[in-house]
């Protein structure tokens, strides 16, 4: 049976020793995350911010977060998540949290932030909404359910701000556009046309 491993430092997925591209790496590598005008330092800061906020939310849902340990500079993002939860726009508890998966059929991996009732994928964002995020959550569902006729109830992203505001965006489930992006990525990889910048900086999209 295929064993999925994740290298946290390199942010790299492997299956039986073979490197597997991630959902966000694929999207970035074909140019759908356009950050060419953004300095590398800014992208690195955004990536680290997103990683920490994701960890706060994960630990909160697991019941192990010490809220006194939250960085005051990032506290607004966490407060935004609490307000979202108290609004009733998300179910009470996710059935899966920070779940790493692998699509053997399509050859990619990824980590979905939350799965609710096994039919609703939700992802956390500390940036502005983008249609590419809809592709991302669609890809996570296809990762779990390779039969694209099997549709989710919802694929959503919550957008959290430093000021404590939130927005929950309900995206359309788009399996065919996602598989087209995946095919584009594989063609670019075969022909050595992958955007090199995204090899290390695509994580800022979270």
C-alpha distance (Angstrom), angle and dihedral (degrees) to the residues before:
residue distance angle dihedral
X1 . . .
X2 3.82 . .
X3 3.82 113.1 .
X4 3.80 116.5 -150.9
X5 3.81 115.0 -149.4
X6 3.79 128.1 -176.8
X7 3.81 126.5 -154.0
X8 3.81 104.5 -152.4
X9 3.80 96.1 -164.6
X10 3.81 95.6 48.4
X11 3.82 92.2 32.4
X12 3.79 88.0 -133.6
X13 3.79 131.5 147.4
X14 3.78 121.7 -150.9
X15 3.79 133.3 -178.4
X16 3.80 115.9 -160.5
X17 3.81 88.4 -19.5
X18 3.83 95.5 -49.9
X19 3.82 118.2 119.6
X20 3.81 111.2 -119.5
X21 3.82 121.6 -160.7
X22 3.78 117.5 -121.7
X23 3.79 127.4 -130.9
X24 3.79 94.7 -109.3
X25 3.80 92.4 43.2
X26 3.80 90.0 54.4
X27 3.80 93.1 48.5
X28 3.79 92.2 47.6
X29 3.77 95.0 44.3
X30 3.81 93.4 60.0
X31 3.82 91.2 50.7
X32 3.79 102.7 -103.3
X33 3.79 91.8 125.5
X34 3.79 101.5 62.0
X35 3.78 107.6 -163.6
X36 3.79 98.8 137.7
X37 3.81 90.2 120.4
X38 3.82 93.7 50.0
X39 3.83 118.4 91.9
X40 3.80 115.6 -115.7
X41 3.80 90.7 -120.7
X42 3.80 91.1 57.1
X43 3.79 91.3 50.2
X44 3.79 90.8 49.8
X45 3.81 91.8 51.9
X46 3.82 91.2 48.6
X47 3.79 91.3 49.2
X48 3.80 92.7 50.8
X49 3.80 91.8 46.8
X50 3.77 91.0 52.7
X51 3.78 92.4 47.0
X52 3.79 93.1 52.6
X53 3.82 94.4 45.7
X54 3.80 89.6 49.5
X55 3.80 89.1 52.6
X56 3.81 92.3 50.7
X57 3.80 90.4 52.4
X58 3.80 93.6 45.2
X59 3.80 92.7 50.4
X60 3.80 91.1 45.1
X61 3.81 91.7 54.3
X62 3.82 90.0 46.4
X63 3.81 90.2 50.8
X64 3.81 95.1 -120.9
X65 3.82 102.2 102.4
X66 3.80 117.8 120.6
X67 3.80 98.9 -152.0
X68 3.81 90.0 -161.3
X69 3.80 87.7 67.4
X70 3.82 94.4 60.6
X71 3.80 114.9 118.0
X72 3.85 106.4 -113.6
X73 3.82 88.7 -136.7
X74 3.80 89.4 60.7
X75 3.78 99.5 34.4
X76 3.80 93.0 98.1
X77 3.80 91.8 62.6
X78 3.79 90.8 53.0
X79 3.83 91.6 46.0
X80 3.80 87.6 52.9
X81 3.79 89.6 55.8
X82 3.79 91.8 49.6
X83 3.80 89.9 51.4
X84 3.78 90.2 49.7
X85 3.79 91.2 52.4
X86 3.79 93.1 46.6
X87 3.81 90.0 50.5
X88 3.81 90.3 67.3
X89 3.81 92.8 -127.1
X90 3.80 89.9 122.7
X91 3.81 125.9 45.2
X92 3.79 116.8 -99.3
X93 3.81 99.7 -102.8
X94 3.81 133.4 13.1
X95 3.79 118.0 -125.5
X96 3.82 91.2 -145.4
X97 3.81 129.1 26.4
X98 3.83 126.3 -165.1
X99 3.79 89.3 -12.4
X100 3.80 116.7 -174.4
X101 3.76 115.2 -149.9
X102 3.78 142.3 170.8
X103 3.80 131.0 -148.3
X104 3.78 106.9 -143.4
X105 3.80 90.1 -176.6
X106 3.80 96.3 54.0
X107 3.80 101.7 24.6
X108 3.79 105.5 -122.7
X109 3.79 138.9 107.0
X110 3.77 138.2 -154.8
X111 3.77 148.2 159.8
X112 3.77 116.8 -114.3
X113 3.79 115.2 -156.1
X114 3.78 99.9 -143.4
X115 3.78 139.9 -0.5
X116 3.80 117.2 -165.0
X117 3.80 121.5 -159.6
X118 3.82 88.2 -17.6
X119 3.82 91.2 -81.1
X120 3.82 105.7 68.7
X121 3.82 123.3 70.3
X122 3.81 116.9 -161.7
X123 3.80 128.3 -178.0
X124 3.81 130.0 -167.5
X125 3.80 121.3 -128.7
X126 3.79 133.5 -175.4
X127 3.80 92.8 -172.5
X128 3.81 136.8 65.8
X129 3.83 122.2 -65.8
X130 3.80 117.9 -90.3
X131 3.82 134.4 177.0
X132 3.80 87.1 -124.5
X133 3.80 88.0 69.3
X134 3.78 87.7 60.9
X135 3.79 88.8 55.8
X136 3.79 89.0 49.5
X137 3.80 96.1 55.2
X138 3.81 90.4 41.5
X139 3.81 87.8 55.0
X140 3.80 91.3 52.6
X141 3.79 91.0 54.0
X142 3.82 92.2 48.6
X143 3.81 87.7 48.9
X144 3.80 88.1 59.9
X145 3.81 96.2 35.0
X146 3.83 111.9 32.5
X147 3.80 91.3 -179.1
X148 3.81 98.0 87.4
X149 3.79 90.7 -160.3
X150 3.80 86.3 71.3
X151 3.77 102.1 85.4
X152 3.80 130.0 -164.0
X153 3.77 123.0 -124.5
X154 3.80 90.2 -126.8
X155 3.80 142.1 -5.0
X156 3.80 110.9 -163.5
X157 3.78 144.7 162.0
X158 3.77 125.8 -150.3
X159 3.80 115.0 -146.0
X160 3.79 113.8 -151.8
X161 3.80 124.3 -167.2
X162 3.78 134.3 -155.9
X163 3.82 88.4 -118.1
X164 3.80 92.3 60.1
X165 3.79 97.6 -103.3
X166 3.79 124.2 131.7
X167 3.77 141.6 -166.4
X168 3.79 126.2 -166.6
X169 3.82 111.1 -152.8
X170 3.80 119.0 -161.2
X171 3.81 107.2 -149.9
X172 3.81 127.1 -163.4
X173 3.78 115.9 -106.9
X174 3.81 104.0 -110.1
X175 3.81 111.1 179.7
X176 3.81 96.5 155.6
X177 3.83 95.5 52.3
X178 3.80 88.3 47.3
X179 3.79 92.9 51.7
X180 3.81 88.7 47.8
X181 3.81 89.6 54.4
X182 3.79 89.4 48.0
X183 3.82 90.7 51.4
X184 3.82 89.4 48.5
X185 3.81 89.9 52.3
X186 3.81 92.9 50.3
X187 3.81 91.1 48.6
X188 3.82 91.6 49.8
X189 3.79 90.8 47.0
X190 3.80 91.4 51.2
X191 3.81 90.9 49.9
X192 3.83 96.6 41.0
X193 3.81 93.3 -114.2
X194 3.81 100.2 127.3
X195 3.80 114.0 132.7
X196 3.82 101.8 -108.5
X197 3.79 95.6 -151.5
X198 3.79 91.6 67.1
X199 3.78 93.0 58.2
X200 3.81 88.6 87.0
X201 3.81 109.2 8.1
X202 3.82 107.0 49.2
X203 3.82 92.0 98.0
X204 3.81 90.7 79.0
X205 3.79 87.6 80.2
X206 3.82 91.8 79.4
